[in-house]
Each structure stands twice: as structure tokens, then as C-alpha cells.
Amino acid sequence: MKQGWIKIFSALDVLQAKLAEDLLKQNGIESHILSKPDSMIPSVGEAELYTLPEKAEQAVSLLKENGLL
């Protein structure tokens, strides 16, 4: 994880985090997914979405407007 980035979103489904990441990219907001797979079932587990602090407020608003938060 890049230092100084902050978590703006988390989901139990990596696909949902990917959708959020794609939405942010379409709007010019850089983001990164940190996946935490379950040790028993690697395809399941929490995924967290991070962005730069100066973009966090805009990113959260965008995610809310699109029903992801």
C-alpha cells in the first residue's frame, strides 16, 4: 500500500470493490484495492479501496451518489 493513502471503502466482495475502483477511475480519481482473502477460501474475503487524502472527500461523494456507499 502506498504510504499516506486512506481507506474510503470496504466490501466483502472483491467485485464490488472493483466496481467502485472503476467508477473512481472514470472520474479521474486514482485508487488502489487491497485484497484480504480468507485463508480457507481465497476467492472470498474483504477488499479495501484506498485513495489519496486530497481526493477522499470527492471519492466518497461519488460512491454515495452511485449507491456504492
Buried (B, 14 or more C-beta within 10 A) or exposed (E): EEEEBEEBBBBEEBEBBBBBBEBBEEEEBBBEBBEEEEEEEEEEBBBBBBBBEEBBEBBBEBBEEEEBE
